[in-house]
Amino acid sequence: MSVLSAAESADFIYLMGETGLTRGNLSVQLTRLKEAGYIKIAKEFVGNSPRTTASMTPEGKKAFDEYRTYLASLLKATS
């Protein structure tokens, strides 16, 4: 989610590189985020190659912002 929060959208290969996840693991995580309504997934062909792109939904942005605020409050409370 942090990678997607910094960009309008990101393709699957870019997300793999940024997260260090395997294809299978990233696919499972993206599916879970999609089912939660936090991201949208678009599939298209570029030439003969499939391209999967993910982007955050407004609900996902809100949830991620709330999560960041919560983490910041935890860090503040422990320092």
DSSP file (Angstrom, degrees, kcal/mol; ACC not computed):
  #  RESIDUE AA STRUCTURE BP1 BP2  ACC     N-H-->O    O-->H-N    N-H-->O    O-->H-N    TCO  KAPPA ALPHA  PHI   PSI    X-CA   Y-CA   Z-CA
    1    1 A M     >        0   0    0      0, 0.0     4,-2.2     0, 0.0     5,-0.2   0.000 360.0 360.0 360.0 -35.1    0.0    0.0    0.0
    2    2 A S  H  >  +     0   0    0      2,-0.2     4,-0.8     1,-0.2    62,-0.0   0.882 360.0  49.9 -66.0 -34.9    2.9    2.4    0.7
    3    3 A V  H >4 S+     0   0    0      1,-0.2     3,-0.7     2,-0.2     4,-0.3   0.935 113.6  45.6 -65.5 -44.9    4.2    2.0   -2.8
    4    4 A L  H >4 S+     0   0    0      1,-0.2     3,-0.9     2,-0.2    52,-0.3   0.794 104.6  62.2 -69.6 -27.7    0.7    2.6   -4.3
    5    5 A S  H 3< S+     0   0    0     -4,-2.2    -1,-0.2     1,-0.2    -2,-0.2   0.773 103.6  50.2 -68.8 -23.1    0.2    5.6   -2.0
    6    6 A A  T << S+     0   0    0     -4,-0.8     2,-0.3    -3,-0.7    -1,-0.2   0.512 115.0  43.8 -91.5  -5.5    3.1    7.4   -3.6
    7    7 A A  S <  S-     0   0    0     -3,-0.9    49,-0.3    -4,-0.3     3,-0.1  -0.941  76.8-125.0-137.5 157.3    1.9    6.8   -7.2
    8    8 A E  S    S-     0   0    0     -2,-0.3    48,-0.3     1,-0.3     2,-0.3   0.900  95.1 -19.1 -66.9 -40.0   -1.3    7.0   -9.1
    9    9 A S        -     0   0    0     46,-0.2     2,-0.3    -3,-0.1    -1,-0.3  -0.970  61.1-154.9-158.4 165.5   -0.8    3.4  -10.2
   10   10 A A  E     -A   54   0A   0     44,-2.3    44,-3.0    -2,-0.3     2,-0.1  -0.995  18.9-123.5-147.9 141.7    1.9    0.8  -10.5
   11   11 A D  E  >  -A   53   0A   0     -2,-0.3     4,-2.5    42,-0.2    42,-0.2  -0.434  31.3-106.4 -85.9 165.3    2.3   -2.3  -12.7
   12   12 A F  H  > S+     0   0    0     40,-2.5     4,-2.4     1,-0.2     5,-0.2   0.877 117.4  50.4 -57.2 -46.0    2.9   -5.8  -11.3
   13   13 A I  H  > S+     0   0    0      1,-0.2     4,-2.2     2,-0.2    -1,-0.2   0.910 110.9  49.5 -63.7 -42.6    6.6   -6.0  -12.3
   14   14 A Y  H  > S+     0   0    0      1,-0.2     4,-2.5     2,-0.2    -1,-0.2   0.930 110.9  50.0 -60.9 -45.3    7.3   -2.6  -10.6
   15   15 A L  H  X S+     0   0    0     -4,-2.5     4,-2.3     1,-0.2     6,-0.4   0.884 108.2  53.5 -62.3 -38.6    5.5   -3.8   -7.4
   16   16 A M  H  X S+     0   0    0     -4,-2.4     4,-2.4    -5,-0.2     5,-0.4   0.939 111.4  45.9 -59.7 -46.3    7.5   -7.0   -7.4
   17   17 A G  H  < S+     0   0    0     -4,-2.2    -2,-0.2     1,-0.2    -1,-0.2   0.897 115.0  45.9 -64.3 -41.6   10.7   -5.1   -7.6
   18   18 A E  H  < S+     0   0    0     -4,-2.5    -1,-0.2     1,-0.2    -2,-0.2   0.847 122.5  34.5 -71.7 -34.5    9.8   -2.6   -4.9
   19   19 A T  H  < S-     0   0    0     -4,-2.3    -2,-0.2    -5,-0.2    -1,-0.2   0.716  93.6-134.0 -95.1 -22.5    8.4   -5.1   -2.4
   20   20 A G     <  +     0   0    0     -4,-2.4    -3,-0.1    -5,-0.3     2,-0.1   0.614  56.5 143.6  76.5  11.5   10.7   -8.0   -3.1
   21   21 A L        -     0   0    0     -5,-0.4    -1,-0.3    -6,-0.4    -2,-0.1  -0.463  52.6-112.6 -82.4 155.8    7.7  -10.4   -3.2
   22   22 A T     >  -     0   0    0     -2,-0.1     4,-2.8    -3,-0.1     5,-0.3  -0.368  33.3-104.1 -76.5 165.8    7.5  -13.4   -5.5
   23   23 A R  H  > S+     0   0    0      1,-0.2     4,-2.4     2,-0.2     5,-0.2   0.934 121.6  46.8 -55.4 -48.2    4.9  -13.4   -8.3
   24   24 A G  H  > S+     0   0    0      2,-0.2     4,-2.1     1,-0.2    -1,-0.2   0.918 113.8  46.1 -63.3 -45.6    2.6  -15.8   -6.3
   25   25 A N  H  > S+     0   0    0      2,-0.2     4,-2.4     1,-0.2    -1,-0.2   0.923 114.1  47.9 -65.7 -44.2    2.9  -13.9   -3.0
   26   26 A L  H  X S+     0   0    0     -4,-2.8     4,-2.9     1,-0.2     5,-0.2   0.906 110.0  53.4 -62.7 -40.8    2.3  -10.5   -4.6
   27   27 A S  H  X S+     0   0    0     -4,-2.4     4,-2.1    -5,-0.3    -1,-0.2   0.915 110.1  47.1 -59.8 -43.9   -0.7  -11.9   -6.6
   28   28 A V  H  X S+     0   0    0     -4,-2.1     4,-2.2     2,-0.2    -2,-0.2   0.924 113.3  48.2 -63.9 -45.1   -2.3  -13.2   -3.3
   29   29 A Q  H  X S+     0   0    0     -4,-2.4     4,-2.3     1,-0.2    -2,-0.2   0.906 111.8  49.0 -64.6 -41.8   -1.7   -9.9   -1.5
   30   30 A L  H  X S+     0   0    0     -4,-2.9     4,-2.4     1,-0.2    -1,-0.2   0.896 110.0  52.3 -64.1 -39.3   -3.1   -7.8   -4.4
   31   31 A T  H  X S+     0   0    0     -4,-2.1     4,-2.7    -5,-0.2    -2,-0.2   0.918 109.8  48.9 -62.0 -43.4   -6.2  -10.1   -4.5
   32   32 A R  H  X S+     0   0    0     -4,-2.2     4,-1.7     2,-0.2    -2,-0.2   0.910 111.9  48.2 -63.1 -42.4   -6.8   -9.6   -0.8
   33   33 A L  H  <>S+     0   0    0     -4,-2.3     5,-2.4     2,-0.2     6,-0.9   0.879 112.2  49.8 -65.9 -36.8   -6.4   -5.8   -1.1
   34   34 A K  H ><5S+     0   0    0     -4,-2.4     3,-1.4     4,-0.2    -2,-0.2   0.929 109.3  50.9 -65.8 -45.2   -8.8   -5.9   -4.0
   35   35 A E  H 3<5S+     0   0    0     -4,-2.7    -1,-0.2     1,-0.3    -2,-0.2   0.821 108.1  53.5 -62.3 -31.0  -11.4   -8.0   -2.1
   36   36 A A  T 3<5S-     0   0    0     -4,-1.7    -1,-0.3    -5,-0.2    -2,-0.2   0.579 116.7-117.1 -78.4  -9.5  -11.1   -5.5    0.8
   37   37 A G  T < 5S+     0   0    0     -3,-1.4    23,-0.5    -4,-0.4    22,-0.3   0.611  83.6 117.6  84.7  12.4  -11.9   -2.7   -1.6
   38   38 A Y  S   <S+     0   0    0     -5,-2.4    19,-2.2    -6,-0.2     2,-0.3   0.740  74.2  24.4 -86.5 -24.3   -8.6   -1.0   -1.1
   39   39 A I  E     -B   56   0A   0     -6,-0.9     2,-0.4    17,-0.3    17,-0.2  -0.935  63.9-138.0-136.9 160.9   -7.2   -1.3   -4.7
   40   40 A K  E     -B   55   0A   0     15,-3.1    15,-2.1    -2,-0.3     2,-0.5  -0.919  18.1-151.8-112.0 145.4   -8.4   -1.6   -8.2
   41   41 A I  E     -B   54   0A   0     -2,-0.4     2,-0.4    13,-0.2    13,-0.2  -0.980   8.9-169.1-120.9 128.9   -6.7   -4.0  -10.6
   42   42 A A  E     -B   53   0A   0     11,-3.0    11,-2.9    -2,-0.5     2,-0.4  -0.951   2.9-163.2-116.4 136.2   -6.6   -3.4  -14.4
   43   43 A K  E     +B   52   0A   0     -2,-0.4     2,-0.3     9,-0.2     9,-0.2  -0.973  22.0 148.7-120.8 133.0   -5.4   -6.0  -16.9
   44   44 A E  E     -B   51   0A   0      7,-2.4     7,-3.4    -2,-0.4     2,-0.5  -0.931  42.0-108.7-149.8 170.6   -4.5   -5.2  -20.4
   45   45 A F  E     -B   50   0A   0     -2,-0.3     2,-0.6     5,-0.2     3,-0.1  -0.927  17.0-165.6-108.7 133.3   -2.2   -6.3  -23.2
   46   46 A V  E >  S-B   49   0A   0      3,-3.1     3,-1.8    -2,-0.5     2,-0.5  -0.945  76.3 -43.6-113.6 105.4    0.8   -4.2  -24.3
   47   47 A G  T 3  S-     0   0    0     -2,-0.6    -2,-0.0     1,-0.2     0, 0.0  -0.635 124.1 -29.0  67.9-125.0    1.8   -5.7  -27.6
   48   48 A N  T 3  S+     0   0    0     -2,-0.5    -1,-0.2    -3,-0.1    -3,-0.0   0.356 121.6  94.2-101.2   3.7    1.6   -9.4  -26.9
   49   49 A S  E <  S- B   0  46A   0     -3,-1.8    -3,-3.1     1,-0.0     2,-0.2  -0.803  73.5-125.3-103.9 136.4    2.4   -9.2  -23.2
   50   50 A P  E     - B   0  45A   0      0, 0.0     2,-0.4     0, 0.0    -5,-0.2  -0.487  24.0-162.1 -73.3 147.5   -0.2   -9.0  -20.4
   51   51 A R  E     - B   0  44A   0     -7,-3.4    -7,-2.4    -2,-0.2     2,-0.5  -0.987   5.4-163.9-135.2 125.0    0.1   -6.0  -18.1
   52   52 A T  E     - B   0  43A   0     -2,-0.4   -40,-2.5    -9,-0.2     2,-0.4  -0.928  10.4-173.3-109.0 128.5   -1.5   -5.9  -14.6
   53   53 A T  E     -AB  11  42A   0    -11,-2.9   -11,-3.0    -2,-0.5     2,-0.4  -0.967   5.8-160.2-125.0 137.6   -1.7   -2.5  -13.0
   54   54 A A  E     +AB  10  41A   0    -44,-3.0   -44,-2.3    -2,-0.4     2,-0.3  -0.904  11.0 175.1-116.5 145.4   -2.9   -1.7   -9.4
   55   55 A S  E     - B   0  40A   0    -15,-2.1   -15,-3.1    -2,-0.4     2,-0.2  -0.990  32.9-105.4-145.0 151.1   -4.2    1.6   -8.0
   56   56 A M  E     - B   0  39A   0    -48,-0.3   -17,-0.3   -49,-0.3   -18,-0.1  -0.486  28.1-138.6 -76.4 144.0   -5.6    2.6   -4.7
   57   57 A T     >  -     0   0    0    -19,-2.2     4,-2.6    -2,-0.2     5,-0.2  -0.519  31.4-103.7 -87.9 165.7   -9.3    3.3   -4.3
   58   58 A P  H  > S+     0   0    0      0, 0.0     4,-2.2     0, 0.0     5,-0.2   0.890 126.5  52.2 -56.4 -37.9  -10.5    6.3   -2.2
   59   59 A E  H  > S+     0   0    0    -22,-0.3     4,-2.5     2,-0.2     5,-0.2   0.900 109.1  49.7 -64.3 -40.3  -11.4    3.7    0.5
   60   60 A G  H  > S+     0   0    0    -23,-0.5     4,-2.6     2,-0.2    -1,-0.2   0.895 109.6  50.6 -65.1 -41.0   -7.9    2.3    0.3
   61   61 A K  H  X S+     0   0    0     -4,-2.6     4,-2.4     2,-0.2    -2,-0.2   0.914 111.9  48.1 -62.6 -42.7   -6.4    5.8    0.6
   62   62 A K  H  X S+     0   0    0     -4,-2.2     4,-2.3    -5,-0.2    -2,-0.2   0.934 112.9  47.3 -63.8 -46.1   -8.5    6.5    3.6
   63   63 A A  H  X S+     0   0    0     -4,-2.5     4,-2.2     1,-0.2    -2,-0.2   0.896 113.0  49.0 -63.2 -40.5   -7.6    3.2    5.3
   64   64 A F  H  X S+     0   0    0     -4,-2.6     4,-2.5     2,-0.2    -1,-0.2   0.906 110.5  50.2 -67.4 -41.1   -3.9    3.7    4.6
   65   65 A D  H  X S+     0   0    0     -4,-2.4     4,-2.2     2,-0.2    -2,-0.2   0.906 111.3  49.1 -62.2 -41.4   -4.0    7.3    6.0
   66   66 A E  H  X S+     0   0    0     -4,-2.3     4,-2.3     2,-0.2    -2,-0.2   0.895 110.8  50.8 -64.1 -39.8   -5.7    6.0    9.1
   67   67 A Y  H  X S+     0   0    0     -4,-2.2     4,-2.7     2,-0.2    -2,-0.2   0.913 110.4  48.9 -63.5 -44.1   -3.1    3.2    9.5
   68   68 A R  H  X S+     0   0    0     -4,-2.5     4,-2.4     2,-0.2    -2,-0.2   0.897 111.3  49.9 -63.9 -40.1   -0.3    5.7    9.2
   69   69 A T  H  X S+     0   0    0     -4,-2.2     4,-2.0     2,-0.2    -1,-0.2   0.906 111.0  49.8 -63.7 -41.6   -1.9    8.0   11.8
   70   70 A Y  H  X S+     0   0    0     -4,-2.3     4,-2.0     2,-0.2    -2,-0.2   0.928 111.0  48.5 -62.9 -46.2   -2.3    5.0   14.1
   71   71 A L  H  X S+     0   0    0     -4,-2.7     4,-2.5     1,-0.2    -2,-0.2   0.904 109.8  52.6 -61.4 -41.2    1.4    4.0   13.6
   72   72 A A  H  X S+     0   0    0     -4,-2.4     4,-2.3     1,-0.2    -1,-0.2   0.888 108.2  50.7 -61.9 -38.9    2.6    7.6   14.3
   73   73 A S  H  X S+     0   0    0     -4,-2.0     4,-2.0     2,-0.2    -1,-0.2   0.872 109.7  50.7 -68.1 -35.4    0.6    7.7   17.5
   74   74 A L  H  X S+     0   0    0     -4,-2.0     4,-1.4     2,-0.2    -2,-0.2   0.927 111.4  47.5 -65.3 -44.3    2.1    4.4   18.6
   75   75 A L  H  X S+     0   0    0     -4,-2.5     4,-0.7     1,-0.2    -2,-0.2   0.894 112.1  49.8 -64.1 -39.5    5.6    5.7   17.9
   76   76 A K  H >< S+     0   0    0     -4,-2.3     3,-0.6     1,-0.2    -1,-0.2   0.886 109.1  52.5 -65.6 -38.5    4.9    8.9   19.8
   77   77 A A  H 3< S+     0   0    0     -4,-2.0    -1,-0.2     1,-0.2    -2,-0.2   0.780 111.2  46.6 -69.6 -26.6    3.6    7.0   22.8
   78   78 A T  H 3<        0   0    0     -4,-1.4    -1,-0.2     1,-0.2    -2,-0.2   0.508 360.0 360.0 -95.3  -4.5    6.7    4.9   23.0
   79   79 A S    <<        0   0    0     -4,-0.7    -1,-0.2    -3,-0.6    -2,-0.2   0.464 360.0 360.0-100.8 360.0    9.2    7.7   22.7
